[in-house]
Amino acid sequence: ARVWLETKWPEGSPQTISNFLLGLREDTGEPLWLNLRDKYGRNEEHGPHTLIAGETGSGKGVLMQSLLLQMVALNSPQNLQIYLIDPKMGVDFPWIENAPHMAREIVTDQEEAEMVLETVVREMDRRYELIKEKRVPKISEYNRLVPPEKQLPYIFVIHDEMADWMASSDEYRKVIQQKVTRLAAKARACGIHVIMITQRAAQEAIPPGIRDNLNNRL
């Protein structure tokens, strides 16, 4: 981690680290990286959004805790903010509740989750207006043009067990289809990443418009 940090964080204003270690490849034993914005570790750049799927006990929670730990350990809270939606009342993530990277406390009910998703969609639209004003195509170039106090942090929206709430509420399913589909389709250039976690990745569990835009499948 120290070598990685020294390699990716030059002197001066720190850059957000967007290369996350997933584990070791079974075929070669080499590290396998999730690269959200550039190439790293012999792995190509991947898509901006991620789907994590697997049955109970398969390791979804361990993987997500590893990714969260890397986010908070290797990034400044000024450069990276996290929204965490967890129908399981946050029982898997108590250690992160007081991290300064948390944009708000862990979201544990549907009404609050709907409000958070709407907030992030509005923030996406606001960011595109700011980026447009600077006549640049993406957030990294925008941040280079503005002083540190006006730079935009990268945002991660993480939704655990999303299919559970979607199955129990047609209204929430519509919210997910509307808000998350917009984020998954448009949010890359403005620095917003979506990570969805579910037990089943079948079409009836995840609307195709969302699944098609979750480029990384773990």
Secondary structure, DSSP 8 states (H G I E B T S, - for coil): -HHHHHHH--SSS-----EEEEEE-TTT--EEEEESSS-BTTB----S-EEEE--TTSSHHHHHHHHHHHHHHSS-TTTEEEEEE-TTTTTT-GGGTT-TTBSSS-B-SHHHHHHHHHHHHHHHHHHHHHHHHTT-SSHHHHHHHS-GGG---EEEEEETTHHHHHHH-HHHHHHIIIIIHHHHHHGGGGTEEEEEEES---TTTS-HHHHTT--EE-
